[in-house]
Every structure is written in C-alpha cells, then in structure tokens.
C-alpha cells in the first residue's frame, strides 16, 4: 500500500541553479540534449507481441502502450515496478482578482489532507500500489499577480524548474504528474491563450466551481494579463514565467528530468498539460515520452491535447487535479507491461499460431 506523503517544502528561489549561461539558456540546452526513443527496445516489443497467444492487434492501445514504455525505458521487456505520483503545489497572486470559488488557504489545507491520507489521490495510489510525493512550493510566497506584473522573474522560474527536476530523487520507472493550487486553472488558461491565441473565454473553465460572475472575472484577468504581457509572448519560457505558477514550472522541470533519466511520464489534466504545452512549444518532440492520462472536463483540454497530438487514455469527466487522472491511467500502463511480459508465446503454450493455421 502506498505510504502517506510528508509534504516536501522548498523555497524555489534558493534551489541551486544550472551551471552555465543565462537561466533560460540552460533550459534550452537541457531540452536540446534530451535522449530519443530506444527503437531497438520498441522493435523487440513489437517482435515479441507477434508471438504472444492472441490475435495480432487484439489488445489495441494496450499493445501500443507496451511499445511506448519500452522505447522510453530503453528496455526490451518493459516493467512498471516503481510508479510514482508527484504533486506540486503553489499559490497564485492572480487569486486577488476573484478568480476562484475557494480562498488561497485551501492549498495548504489540501496538502495537510494529502499527508493525512484523506484525498482522492491517496485512495487511488493505495488501490494500485503507486508511490506518492507532495511538494510545497513556497506556499507562503504566492507568485505575482500576472494582471499587474510578472508572476516570476527568470531566475526564480528556472530555480523552480530545477527544483522540479529533483523530484525524481529516489527513483521511479513511471512518473505521474499532478498539481494543487487555488487559482492555477487561471494561470493555465492564460498560458494556453498566449501560446495558441483566440478569445480568453475559450480557455477559461470554472475551475473549482466559480459562478457566472467568477467566470467573468477569470476571463477578464486572462485578458488583462495578455494585454499587459503582449510584447513578450513569442518565447514560451517567457509565457511560463509571466503567467506562472510555480507548480507549472516545477512540472516542466520534472518532465525534462524524466526524459533525461528515461522515465516515461503520464500527464494529468488541464494544469499539468499547460506545462507540457510550454515544452512542446519550445520543441515538439520534448514530450514524446509523455502520455495523456485523461481528458479533463476543465476548459478546452480536448483542444489542447489535439494540438499536442495526444490521445487521452481515459475520459471520465474528471477535473479534480491532484494527479488523479494520471494515477488511474497508470493502472492501465502497469497492466500493459504485465500483459506483455507475462503472456506466454504460442510456442511456450503449445498453441498453434496463425502461421500453423494457414499451413
């Protein structure tokens, strides 16, 4: 059974910086150095799959998942023995614009609930034997209100990304990413609007359940932020730092670190996908090691996933966050690995294969 997490607190501004150059230059260098898929491992899975005791293609996407897992783990027989959910939590200055139905204090209260084992994500992790870590990203120091200025400066943004890169210390072979932060769907909506254009209202959902007046304030906040930062939105990393939040920056770092360590990633919903969208805008192949865990009911998540070329594994009308959709999807990835490694071949089972039937 997954252990209850002790929230890991940090002041990201004090996290060690990458070693060289301007902060964002270091991030670009890390992305450029990412390893690609191990096609020999993927081909080994494909070859073994043809010998397993089932009609070819009969397990549909489960077969594709096994091949994807092998390619990014660089293992011809992929395994999921140490899946891990990492939830990053941050607070947002834009909450001052009345964009959430809940006060900012709820972010810390939910971290306490995670630690006590009382949240939905705790139950899912326990059900599927998934590890769970929670990261408190300076909750007592909210990001700047992006309607008034930058959410983060460049140094703080990259320091937070670097902190996210350290989340995998201790090891994992499958990473599920989640978030917690009152106001963070507003930051995510602003990121999508900055990256993809269109009316702010397209990207704004009801988040924690704002009423019609709250939704109007949310749209207005995104519009104000876009107007204020309009001259600086061609660079995706500028989009990230100007709109925040810390949890989104840390998730970007975790995705980069997972790729470097050959750990496949499952993305959760609307907010986590905003981090993937930043990286995709920098380099489309940078999120090839990521699966979309589910289709969120929040905002225009379906449009975002289509732009990223991701087909979600699940569509359950969920929009909770916390990594819940990613953790549920991890059960399918675990099953795909177990099926591929554990099934007998036709020869092992003494079952006549397709070739024998046609002879």
C-alpha positions, 0 to 999 in steps of 0.5 A: 500500500502506498505510504502517506506523503510528508509534504516536501517544502522548498523555497524555489528561489534558493534551489541551486541553479544550472551551471552555465549561461543565462537561466533560460539558456540552460533550459534550452540546452537541457531540452536540446540534449534530451535522449530519443526513443530506444527503437531497438527496445520498441522493435523487440516489443513489437517482435515479441507481441507477434508471438504472444497467444492472441490475435495480432492487434487484439489488445489495441492501445494496450499493445501500443502502450507496451511499445511506448514504455519500452522505447522510453525505458530503453528496455526490451521487456518493459516493467512498471515496478516503481510508479510514482505520483508527484504533486506540486503545489503553489499559490497564485497572486492572480487569486486577488482578482476573484478568480476562484470559488475557494480562498488561497488557504485551501492549498495548504489545507489540501496538502495537510489532507494529502499527508493525512491520507484523506484525498482522492489521490491517496485512495487511488495510489493505495488501490494500485500500489503507486508511490506518492510525493507532495511538494510545497512550493513556497506556499507562503510566497504566492507568485505575482499577480500576472494582471499587474506584473510578472508572476516570476522573474527568470531566475526564480522560474528556472530555480523552480524548474530545477527544483522540479527536476529533483523530484525524481530523487529516489527513483521511479520507472513511471512518473505521474504528474499532478498539481494543487493550487487555488487559482492555477486553472487561471494561470493555465488558461492564460498560458494556453491563450498566449501560446495558441491565441483566440478569445480568453473565454475559450480557455477559461473553465470554472475551475473549482466551481466559480459562478457566472460572475467568477467566470467573468472575472477569470476571463477578464484577468486572462485578458488583462494579463495578455494585454499587459504581457503582449510584447513578450509572448513569442518565447514560451519560457517567457509565457511560463514565467509571466503567467506562472505558477510555480507548480507549472514550472516545477512540472516542466522541470520534472518532465525534462528530468524524466526524459533525461533519466528515461522515465516515461511520464503520464500527464494529468489534466488541464494544469499539468498539460499547460506545462507540457504545452510550454515544452512542446512549444519550445520543441515538439518532440520534448514530450514524446515520452509523455502520455495523456492520462485523461481528458479533463472536463476543465476548459478546452483540454480536448483542444489542447491535447489535439494540438499536442497530438495526444490521445487521452487514455481515459475520459471520465469527466474528471477535473479534480487535479491532484494527479488523479487522472494520471494515477488511474491511467497508470493502472492501465500502463502497469497492466500493459507491461504485465500483459506483455511480459507475462503472456506466454508465446504460442510456442511456450503454450503449445498453441498453434499460431496463425502461421500453423493455421494457414499451413 
